[in-house]
């Protein structure tokens, strides 16, 4: 399960550590409690599509009609044709090799294959899923990327909110300088959750914002620095150049950073999100995905296509509008909620 990286345990109303005290060693910590929860967030998808799977298997026969109905259901849920065929090919091969004849056993095998699609093994980053090093980075630097309209800035606010509630000093960098609204929105989130924001004027050099934020993080002894970036897609080369520049500036301060590169994808856009997401995975070393607006779609099966096609694990899902509506992603919990 994805975990927030934390410095110390402090209740939301507990005062911060006084200056001069030795800071506790940072350790991986349990995620923030989400208000809605994954189960409620996937209810529309489960009701619209995945609830049919139980009925398909209840007929008891593993015939061609069953495979066709499974294919139709998965594609209808926006799992994608390529990913759907991969899941079904693996399931059919497993049924053949293991001599599965019982529909209930085949349904359980399907559940395991769906989980396997989402479980990509060892983490790619340095903060989440037990990936934190013995001596955690200070500050931990999280670079957030994604196209405009995905809920990127809101997702940053939710992530920061979780860290603040766990007692961390959080600093936000308004690196999307091409939209005044993005800067203002991030400032609003900072005021709302109690996190400082480093920002320049609209049109400023994003690299300068990031440099100032890194300097401020050191001076203010921040535990977490979360950096917003522009989400425009003028050209692939333009995107790569800007993100590469930001990366270079970060690595001058800490060659191991950014410690996570989080790609925000809007679940409601379905398969249309994949081509755009690929630009970011090519432009910068994305280590994790945050799937926003999961509660707003009946086609949450896109999460399988995202993981399968991009080869990057989903670590968080947006489950609602409130600051606390961000859930760490757990493959088994997610699949069980879909098939409940």
C-alpha positions, 0 to 999 in steps of 0.5 A: 500500500502506498504510504505517506512519508512522515517525520513525526506523529502529531495530532491535527490540533497538537502544536508543532515541535519547538525550535531547537529540539532535535527532529525525530527520524523520518519514517514511512507512515500509514496514509491519511484516512480518506473521508469517502474511501475507495469502496464508495469511490468505485461504486458507480463503476461496480454498479454499472459494469463489474457487478455483471461479472458475478452473474456471468460466472453464476451460470456455471459453464466456462463456455465461449459465451462467458468469455465474450461477455467478460470481454464486453464487460471489461471493455465497457468499463474502459479497461481498454481493448489491449489490456482486456485481451491481455487479462483474458488471455492470461485467465484462459491460459490459467484455466487450461493449465490448472484444469479449472472447471468450476466457475467460482474458481475461475472467478477467483482466478480472474480476481487474482489476474486483475490484481496482478495487472495492478501490482507492478512489483518494487516501487520506482520512487524513494518515498512510498510503499516501503521505499523510504531509505534508511536515512530519509531525504530532508526535505522529501521532494515530490514533483507533480506533473499532468495536463491541465484540467486533471485536478493536478493542483487540487490533488497537490492540495490533498496530498499536502493536507495529508502530510500536514495532518501527520505533523510535517512542515510542508512547502508548495512550489507554484511552478505552473507559471503559465496560468495565473489561476494555478498560482492563485489556486495553490495559494488558496490551498496553502492557506486552507491547509496550513502550508507555505507557498513559494510563487512568482508572478504569472509568466515567470521562469518555472526554474526560478520558482523551483530554485527559490522553493528549494532554497526556502525549504532548506531555510524553513526546515521543511519536511516535504516540498511538493512542486507543481508544474505546467500542464500544457502540451504545446509540443513534446519537445517543449514539454521535455525541455521544461521538465528536464530543466526543472529536474536539473535544478532540483538535482543540483540541490540533491542528486537523488531528487526528485524522490517521487515524480507523481503523474496526475491522470483524470479518471473521467477522461478514460482512454483519452488520458493515455496518449497525453500521459505517455508524453510525461512518462517520456519527458520525466521519470514518472514513479507513481500515478495519482488517479483523480476524480475516480468517484466521478466516473462509471468507467473506473476500469481505466485504472487497469489500462493506465497501469498496464500501458504505462508500466507505472503503479497507481499510488493514490486515488481521488475519492471526492471533493474534500481535502481528506478525499485522497486514498492510498491505492491498494490493488487488492482492496480496489479489486475486491471493491469492484467485484463486491 
